[in-house]
Each structure stands twice: as C-alpha cells, then as structure tokens.
C-alpha cells in the first residue's frame, strides 16, 4: 500500500508540474504575441514616416538649386564620418522643413 500511495503522489506531482509548465508556456506565448503586435504597429508607423521623409527629401532635391545640392553633398561625408560633431537633438537640414520630430 505504501508504494502505491508513493506512486500516486509522484503522478500527482508530475501532473502539477505539467500544469505549471503549460501555464508558463501559455503566459509566454500571450506575452510574445502581444509584443509582436506592438512591434508590427511600430514597423507600420516607421514605414509611413520613412515614406513621408523620402517624399520630403525628393521634393527638397527638386526645389534645391544645383549649387545648394553640391554644397550639401560636399558636407555629407564629413557628417557621416564624424557624427559626434552633431548634437543628438539636431536634425539634418532637410528634416527641418517638415516640422515633425523623428
């Protein structure tokens, strides 16, 4: 009788462990799905912002004189090679006319 009770106890403990693991798995899956939805929304917003900035950039290139474009492009390599020269809160000149923060 003792070994039978002991065996039943082990099975009960195994069942509790399995239930706990299922609960953890379900919780993690829910949390991951929730995070995926948040990230999908952020991706959507970033794609829209990128599209807006590409249109703005195209418009600015169209409106800029050849001299302005040449001057801007001559500055570009220095800014790319030395980004620490720019303060974090300063946007590139092409981004100012949009009036929206990145």
Secondary structure, DSSP 8 states (H G I E B T S, - for coil): -HHHHHHHHHHHHHHHHHHHHHHHHHHHHHHHHHHHHHHHHHHHHHHHHHHHHHHHHHHHHHHS-HHHHHHHHHHHHHHHHTGGGS-TT---HHHHTT----
